[in-house]
Amino acid sequence: MAERVSIEFTVEPFTDGAPGVHVTTTIAAIEALGVSVDVGPFGSSLIVHQSQVPEVLSVLSSTAYANGATHITIDTAKRD
């Protein structure tokens, strides 16, 4: 059974090359949990132990919406 989970997410509204506060504060809040976030051109990703998934998703969604997000797309997958 895999113990790591990859999480990919996009926080909208999306502006190419100019992430808003709804994006930057969300990434900072996740990184404050000790998790490294890989920021890509159209979304961000991270890999965590499966026990961290609930906390990361909670922080991600609550921080994004509190800072003006209108939509969040999240994709998760178990990793080997």
N, CA, C and O atoms as CSV, one atom per row, in Angstrom:
chain,resi,resn,atom,element,x,y,z
A,1,MET,N,N,0.841,-1.189,0.000
A,1,MET,CA,C,0.000,0.000,0.000
A,1,MET,C,C,0.885,1.251,0.000
A,1,MET,O,O,1.821,1.358,0.792
A,2,ALA,N,N,0.582,2.179,-0.883
A,2,ALA,CA,C,1.353,3.416,-0.981
A,2,ALA,C,C,1.100,4.293,0.239
A,2,ALA,O,O,-0.021,4.400,0.736
A,3,GLU,N,N,2.163,4.906,0.696
A,3,GLU,CA,C,2.030,5.800,1.826
A,3,GLU,C,C,2.157,7.258,1.426
A,3,GLU,O,O,1.919,8.155,2.235
A,4,ARG,N,N,2.532,7.493,0.175
A,4,ARG,CA,C,2.663,8.864,-0.299
A,4,ARG,C,C,1.529,9.182,-1.266
A,4,ARG,O,O,1.049,8.317,-1.999
A,5,VAL,N,N,1.118,10.443,-1.246
A,5,VAL,CA,C,0.038,10.903,-2.115
A,5,VAL,C,C,0.506,12.173,-2.819
A,5,VAL,O,O,1.040,13.087,-2.190
A,6,SER,N,N,0.300,12.213,-4.124
A,6,SER,CA,C,0.587,13.449,-4.854
A,6,SER,C,C,-0.700,14.265,-4.920
A,6,SER,O,O,-1.793,13.728,-5.104
A,7,ILE,N,N,-0.541,15.559,-4.768
A,7,ILE,CA,C,-1.665,16.490,-4.849
A,7,ILE,C,C,-1.291,17.557,-5.868
A,7,ILE,O,O,-0.269,18.231,-5.738
A,8,GLU,N,N,-2.126,17.695,-6.868
A,8,GLU,CA,C,-1.967,18.755,-7.854
A,8,GLU,C,C,-3.154,19.684,-7.709
A,8,GLU,O,O,-4.285,19.225,-7.551
A,9,PHE,N,N,-2.910,20.993,-7.762
A,9,PHE,CA,C,-4.023,21.925,-7.588
A,9,PHE,C,C,-3.838,23.190,-8.415
A,9,PHE,O,O,-2.721,23.614,-8.710
A,10,THR,N,N,-4.966,23.772,-8.775
A,10,THR,CA,C,-5.015,25.063,-9.449
A,10,THR,C,C,-6.030,25.915,-8.704
A,10,THR,O,O,-7.151,25.480,-8.439
A,11,VAL,N,N,-5.625,27.123,-8.374
A,11,VAL,CA,C,-6.499,28.063,-7.671
A,11,VAL,C,C,-6.863,29.168,-8.657
A,11,VAL,O,O,-5.987,29.783,-9.264
A,12,GLU,N,N,-8.147,29.410,-8.809
A,12,GLU,CA,C,-8.618,30.429,-9.755
A,12,GLU,C,C,-9.249,31.596,-9.010
A,12,GLU,O,O,-9.732,31.400,-7.895
A,13,PRO,N,N,-9.268,32.788,-9.569
A,13,PRO,CA,C,-8.988,33.083,-10.964
A,13,PRO,C,C,-7.503,32.947,-11.279
A,13,PRO,O,O,-6.633,33.238,-10.459
A,14,PHE,N,N,-7.255,32.492,-12.506
A,14,PHE,CA,C,-5.905,32.203,-12.969
A,14,PHE,C,C,-5.432,33.330,-13.878
A,14,PHE,O,O,-6.124,33.704,-14.825
A,15,THR,N,N,-4.247,33.872,-13.585
A,15,THR,CA,C,-3.625,34.867,-14.441
A,15,THR,C,C,-2.211,34.382,-14.735
A,15,THR,O,O,-1.374,34.332,-13.833
A,16,ASP,N,N,-1.942,34.030,-15.970
A,16,ASP,CA,C,-0.652,33.488,-16.365
A,16,ASP,C,C,0.485,34.446,-16.006
A,16,ASP,O,O,0.493,35.604,-16.426
A,17,GLY,N,N,1.440,33.947,-15.225
A,17,GLY,CA,C,2.618,34.729,-14.875
A,17,GLY,C,C,2.423,35.740,-13.762
A,17,GLY,O,O,3.378,36.412,-13.372
A,18,ALA,N,N,1.216,35.866,-13.241
A,18,ALA,CA,C,0.950,36.851,-12.186
A,18,ALA,C,C,-0.017,36.271,-11.160
A,18,ALA,O,O,-1.175,36.682,-11.093
A,19,PRO,N,N,0.462,35.309,-10.357
A,19,PRO,CA,C,-0.453,34.721,-9.375
A,19,PRO,C,C,-0.893,35.764,-8.338
A,19,PRO,O,O,-0.089,36.548,-7.835
A,20,GLY,N,N,-2.162,35.743,-8.047
A,20,GLY,CA,C,-2.715,36.687,-7.078
A,20,GLY,C,C,-2.491,36.233,-5.656
A,20,GLY,O,O,-1.925,35.169,-5.406
A,21,VAL,N,N,-2.945,37.060,-4.724
A,21,VAL,CA,C,-2.788,36.761,-3.308
A,21,VAL,C,C,-3.499,35.462,-2.931
A,21,VAL,O,O,-3.069,34.773,-2.006
A,22,HIS,N,N,-4.571,35.124,-3.627
A,22,HIS,CA,C,-5.294,33.883,-3.354
A,22,HIS,C,C,-4.422,32.661,-3.666
A,22,HIS,O,O,-4.630,31.591,-3.093
A,23,VAL,N,N,-3.459,32.813,-4.561
A,23,VAL,CA,C,-2.522,31.736,-4.895
A,23,VAL,C,C,-1.295,31.781,-3.988
A,23,VAL,O,O,-0.914,30.764,-3.408
A,24,THR,N,N,-0.681,32.946,-3.863
A,24,THR,CA,C,0.568,33.053,-3.104
A,24,THR,C,C,0.374,32.753,-1.621
A,24,THR,O,O,1.232,32.120,-1.005
A,25,THR,N,N,-0.731,33.193,-1.043
A,25,THR,CA,C,-0.966,32.898,0.384
A,25,THR,C,C,-1.276,31.424,0.595
A,25,THR,O,O,-0.928,30.857,1.630
A,26,THR,N,N,-1.921,30.808,-0.372
A,26,THR,CA,C,-2.228,29.378,-0.267
A,26,THR,C,C,-0.938,28.559,-0.306
A,26,THR,O,O,-0.760,27.644,0.498
A,27,ILE,N,N,-0.058,28.877,-1.215
A,27,ILE,CA,C,1.223,28.168,-1.293
A,27,ILE,C,C,2.022,28.385,-0.014
A,27,ILE,O,O,2.608,27.439,0.513
A,28,ALA,N,N,2.054,29.613,0.492
A,28,ALA,CA,C,2.790,29.909,1.724
A,28,ALA,C,C,2.211,29.144,2.915
A,28,ALA,O,O,2.959,28.666,3.768
A,29,ALA,N,N,0.883,29.028,2.977
A,29,ALA,CA,C,0.239,28.304,4.085
A,29,ALA,C,C,0.569,26.815,4.035
A,29,ALA,O,O,0.790,26.193,5.074
A,30,ILE,N,N,0.602,26.248,2.849
A,30,ILE,CA,C,0.970,24.834,2.706
A,30,ILE,C,C,2.433,24.643,3.088
A,30,ILE,O,O,2.769,23.697,3.799
A,31,GLU,N,N,3.297,25.527,2.625
A,31,GLU,CA,C,4.720,25.413,2.947
A,31,GLU,C,C,4.975,25.604,4.447
A,31,GLU,O,O,5.947,25.068,4.979
A,32,ALA,N,N,4.116,26.359,5.127
A,32,ALA,CA,C,4.239,26.534,6.579
A,32,ALA,C,C,4.005,25.219,7.322
A,32,ALA,O,O,4.390,25.078,8.482
A,33,LEU,N,N,3.374,24.260,6.647
A,33,LEU,CA,C,3.182,22.923,7.221
A,33,LEU,C,C,4.436,22.070,7.063
A,33,LEU,O,O,4.471,20.930,7.527
A,34,GLY,N,N,5.457,22.606,6.416
A,34,GLY,CA,C,6.684,21.858,6.176
A,34,GLY,C,C,6.659,21.065,4.886
A,34,GLY,O,O,7.445,20.135,4.706
A,35,VAL,N,N,5.761,21.428,3.991
A,35,VAL,CA,C,5.584,20.724,2.723
A,35,VAL,C,C,6.133,21.593,1.590
A,35,VAL,O,O,5.825,22.783,1.513
A,36,SER,N,N,6.931,21.010,0.728
A,36,SER,CA,C,7.473,21.718,-0.415
A,36,SER,C,C,6.454,21.702,-1.560
A,36,SER,O,O,5.924,20.649,-1.912
A,37,VAL,N,N,6.189,22.868,-2.130
A,37,VAL,CA,C,5.238,22.999,-3.233
A,37,VAL,C,C,6.011,23.324,-4.507
A,37,VAL,O,O,6.806,24.263,-4.533
A,38,ASP,N,N,5.775,22.547,-5.562
A,38,ASP,CA,C,6.361,22.794,-6.869
A,38,ASP,C,C,5.366,23.632,-7.660
A,38,ASP,O,O,4.291,23.152,-8.022
A,39,VAL,N,N,5.723,24.880,-7.927
A,39,VAL,CA,C,4.828,25.797,-8.633
A,39,VAL,C,C,5.107,25.712,-10.121
A,39,VAL,O,O,6.220,25.980,-10.575
A,40,GLY,N,N,4.083,25.337,-10.875
A,40,GLY,CA,C,4.208,25.225,-12.326
A,40,GLY,C,C,3.487,26.356,-13.023
A,40,GLY,O,O,2.890,27.208,-12.366
A,41,PRO,N,N,3.532,26.379,-14.347
A,41,PRO,CA,C,2.917,27.476,-15.092
A,41,PRO,C,C,1.391,27.481,-15.044
A,41,PRO,O,O,0.778,28.536,-15.205
A,42,PHE,N,N,0.767,26.325,-14.827
A,42,PHE,CA,C,-0.690,26.265,-14.821
A,42,PHE,C,C,-1.261,25.669,-13.551
A,42,PHE,O,O,-2.478,25.533,-13.428
A,43,GLY,N,N,-0.409,25.311,-12.607
A,43,GLY,CA,C,-0.869,24.714,-11.367
A,43,GLY,C,C,0.322,24.372,-10.501
A,43,GLY,O,O,1.471,24.574,-10.894
A,44,SER,N,N,0.042,23.860,-9.336
A,44,SER,CA,C,1.090,23.529,-8.378
A,44,SER,C,C,0.913,22.086,-7.928
A,44,SER,O,O,-0.174,21.519,-8.039
A,45,SER,N,N,2.000,21.494,-7.415
A,45,SER,CA,C,1.925,20.112,-6.978
A,45,SER,C,C,2.816,19.884,-5.768
A,45,SER,O,O,3.726,20.662,-5.484
A,46,LEU,N,N,2.530,18.802,-5.068
A,46,LEU,CA,C,3.291,18.422,-3.897
A,46,LEU,C,C,3.084,16.938,-3.645
A,46,LEU,O,O,2.145,16.334,-4.164
A,47,ILE,N,N,3.966,16.359,-2.846
A,47,ILE,CA,C,3.834,14.963,-2.439
A,47,ILE,C,C,3.957,14.925,-0.928
A,47,ILE,O,O,4.893,15.481,-0.354
A,48,VAL,N,N,2.995,14.256,-0.282
A,48,VAL,CA,C,2.992,14.158,1.177
A,48,VAL,C,C,2.684,12.730,1.603
A,48,VAL,O,O,2.212,11.915,0.811
A,49,HIS,N,N,2.959,12.449,2.860
A,49,HIS,CA,C,2.543,11.178,3.452
A,49,HIS,C,C,1.015,11.208,3.514
A,49,HIS,O,O,0.417,12.261,3.736
A,50,GLN,N,N,0.398,10.063,3.320
A,50,GLN,CA,C,-1.072,10.033,3.277
A,50,GLN,C,C,-1.716,10.560,4.555
A,50,GLN,O,O,-2.854,11.026,4.511
A,51,SER,N,N,-1.031,10.501,5.679
A,51,SER,CA,C,-1.589,11.029,6.929
A,51,SER,C,C,-1.682,12.554,6.914
A,51,SER,O,O,-2.429,13.130,7.705
A,52,GLN,N,N,-0.933,13.220,6.025
A,52,GLN,CA,C,-0.948,14.678,5.930
A,52,GLN,C,C,-2.024,15.206,4.982
A,52,GLN,O,O,-2.308,16.404,4.979
A,53,VAL,N,N,-2.614,14.342,4.192
A,53,VAL,CA,C,-3.553,14.782,3.158
A,53,VAL,C,C,-4.715,15.594,3.723
A,53,VAL,O,O,-4.989,16.670,3.190
A,54,PRO,N,N,-5.410,15.152,4.759
A,54,PRO,CA,C,-6.534,15.956,5.253
A,54,PRO,C,C,-6.136,17.374,5.678
A,54,PRO,O,O,-6.842,18.334,5.368
A,55,GLU,N,N,-5.021,17.507,6.379
A,55,GLU,CA,C,-4.588,18.828,6.821
A,55,GLU,C,C,-4.200,19.714,5.646
A,55,GLU,O,O,-4.572,20.887,5.600
A,56,VAL,N,N,-3.452,19.156,4.693
A,56,VAL,CA,C,-3.037,19.935,3.531
A,56,VAL,C,C,-4.258,20.406,2.738
A,56,VAL,O,O,-4.329,21.575,2.359
A,57,LEU,N,N,-5.211,19.520,2.486
A,57,LEU,CA,C,-6.395,19.914,1.714
A,57,LEU,C,C,-7.239,20.945,2.462
A,57,LEU,O,O,-7.818,21.839,1.845
A,58,SER,N,N,-7.310,20.825,3.766
A,58,SER,CA,C,-8.049,21.801,4.562
A,58,SER,C,C,-7.395,23.177,4.493
A,58,SER,O,O,-8.071,24.181,4.266
A,59,VAL,N,N,-6.085,23.219,4.688
A,59,VAL,CA,C,-5.358,24.491,4.626
A,59,VAL,C,C,-5.446,25.079,3.219
A,59,VAL,O,O,-5.662,26.280,3.055
A,60,LEU,N,N,-5.280,24.237,2.217
A,60,LEU,CA,C,-5.347,24.687,0.829
A,60,LEU,C,C,-6.687,25.366,0.545
A,60,LEU,O,O,-6.719,26.504,0.075
A,61,SER,N,N,-7.766,24.687,0.823
A,61,SER,CA,C,-9.080,25.238,0.473
A,61,SER,C,C,-9.465,26.431,1.346
A,61,SER,O,O,-9.978,27.426,0.835
A,62,SER,N,N,-9.226,26.347,2.643
A,62,SER,CA,C,-9.634,27.458,3.512
A,62,SER,C,C,-8.828,28.718,3.220
A,62,SER,O,O,-9.386,29.815,3.215
A,63,THR,N,N,-7.541,28.585,2.979
A,63,THR,CA,C,-6.709,29.750,2.689
A,63,THR,C,C,-7.051,30.349,1.334
A,63,THR,O,O,-7.166,31.568,1.209
A,64,ALA,N,N,-7.212,29.519,0.330
A,64,ALA,CA,C,-7.531,30.027,-1.010
A,64,ALA,C,C,-8.850,30.799,-1.003
A,64,ALA,O,O,-8.908,31.923,-1.501
A,65,TYR,N,N,-9.899,30.213,-0.450
A,65,TYR,CA,C,-11.199,30.890,-0.457
A,65,TYR,C,C,-11.202,32.131,0.424
A,65,TYR,O,O,-11.882,33.107,0.105
A,66,ALA,N,N,-10.460,32.116,1.521
A,66,ALA,CA,C,-10.390,33.288,2.393
A,66,ALA,C,C,-9.672,34.457,1.730
A,66,ALA,O,O,-9.799,35.601,2.165
A,67,ASN,N,N,-8.916,34.162,0.675
A,67,ASN,CA,C,-8.147,35.203,-0.002
A,67,ASN,C,C,-8.624,35.496,-1.414
A,67,ASN,O,O,-7.877,36.061,-2.212
A,68,GLY,N,N,-9.858,35.120,-1.735
A,68,GLY,CA,C,-10.461,35.531,-2.994
A,68,GLY,C,C,-10.565,34.502,-4.095
A,68,GLY,O,O,-10.976,34.838,-5.206
A,69,ALA,N,N,-10.208,33.259,-3.825
A,69,ALA,CA,C,-10.355,32.235,-4.868
A,69,ALA,C,C,-11.819,32.046,-5.216
A,69,ALA,O,O,-12.697,32.163,-4.360
A,70,THR,N,N,-12.069,31.754,-6.475
A,70,THR,CA,C,-13.434,31.484,-6.930
A,70,THR,C,C,-13.645,30.014,-7.276
A,70,THR,O,O,-14.780,29.547,-7.373
A,71,HIS,N,N,-12.541,29.287,-7.463
A,71,HIS,CA,C,-12.624,27.884,-7.856
A,71,HIS,C,C,-11.276,27.226,-7.555
A,71,HIS,O,O,-10.223,27.833,-7.749
A,72,ILE,N,N,-11.321,25.992,-7.084
A,72,ILE,CA,C,-10.101,25.225,-6.841
A,72,ILE,C,C,-10.267,23.872,-7.513
A,72,ILE,O,O,-11.278,23.197,-7.319
A,73,THR,N,N,-9.285,23.479,-8.294
A,73,THR,CA,C,-9.257,22.161,-8.886
A,73,THR,C,C,-8.168,21.371,-8.184
A,73,THR,O,O,-7.020,21.809,-8.114
A,74,ILE,N,N,-8.536,20.186,-7.657
A,74,ILE,CA,C,-7.594,19.352,-6.918
A,74,ILE,C,C,-7.622,17.945,-7.499
A,74,ILE,O,O,-8.689,17.379,-7.738
A,75,ASP,N,N,-6.437,17.392,-7.722
A,75,ASP,CA,C,-6.305,16.024,-8.195
A,75,ASP,C,C,-5.326,15.298,-7.269
A,75,ASP,O,O,-4.222,15.787,-7.025
A,76,THR,N,N,-5.727,14.139,-6.757
A,76,THR,CA,C,-4.852,13.388,-5.859
A,76,THR,C,C,-4.634,11.990,-6.420
A,76,THR,O,O,-5.485,11.444,-7.122
A,77,ALA,N,N,-3.475,11.421,-6.096
A,77,ALA,CA,C,-3.173,10.062,-6.541
A,77,ALA,C,C,-2.173,9.428,-5.585
A,77,ALA,O,O,-1.242,10.087,-5.122
A,78,LYS,N,N,-2.368,8.142,-5.290
A,78,LYS,CA,C,-1.408,7.423,-4.490
A,78,LYS,C,C,-0.139,7.227,-5.305
A,78,LYS,O,O,-0.190,7.009,-6.515
A,79,ARG,N,N,1.008,7.308,-4.620
A,79,ARG,CA,C,2.297,7.119,-5.278
A,79,ARG,C,C,2.955,5.878,-4.718
A,79,ARG,O,O,2.722,5.514,-3.566
A,80,ASP,N,N,3.774,5.225,-5.522
A,80,ASP,CA,C,4.543,4.083,-5.056
A,80,ASP,C,C,5.824,4.531,-4.400
A,80,ASP,O,O,6.607,3.698,-3.943
